[in-house]
Amino acid sequence: MFVEWMMGLAPGWVTAIPGLSRAAQLKALGNGVVSQQAAGAVRLLLERAHRT
């Protein structure tokens, strides 16, 4: 699914779950955190913590 690709997830990370409707897949992906953004935020916080 395009949303998985845009979030940097492996193909089928959400869409390969048996019994999960398309609406539920999109909801899960929409409520998810983009791992690259989370990693960037943690890196920024750690840099700021080490400066003080």
C-alpha positions in Angstrom: 0.0 0.0 0.0 1.2 3.5 -0.8 0.8 4.7 2.8 3.1 1.9 4.0 5.7 3.0 1.5 5.4 6.7 2.4 5.9 5.9 6.0 9.0 3.8 5.3 7.4 0.5 6.4 8.0 -2.8 4.8 5.4 -3.9 2.3 2.6 -5.8 4.1 3.5 -4.4 7.6 -0.1 -3.5 8.1 -1.8 -4.6 4.9 -0.9 -8.3 5.3 -2.7 -8.7 8.6 -5.5 -11.2 8.0 -9.0 -10.0 8.5 -8.1 -6.3 8.7 -10.4 -4.3 6.5 -9.0 -1.5 4.3 -10.6 1.1 6.5 -9.0 -0.4 9.6 -5.6 -0.6 7.7 -5.8 3.1 6.8 -6.9 4.0 10.3 -3.9 2.1 11.8 -1.5 3.7 9.4 -3.0 7.1 9.9 -2.6 6.8 13.7 1.0 5.5 13.3 4.2 7.4 13.9 6.6 7.8 11.0 9.7 6.1 12.3 12.0 8.5 10.5 10.4 11.5 12.2 10.4 9.8 15.6 14.1 9.1 15.2 14.8 12.7 14.2 12.9 14.0 17.2 14.8 11.7 19.6 18.1 12.7 18.1 17.3 16.4 18.4 16.3 15.9 22.1 19.4 14.0 22.9 21.6 16.7 21.3 19.9 19.4 23.3 20.2 17.4 26.5 24.0 17.0 26.0 24.5 20.7 25.4 23.2 21.7 28.9 
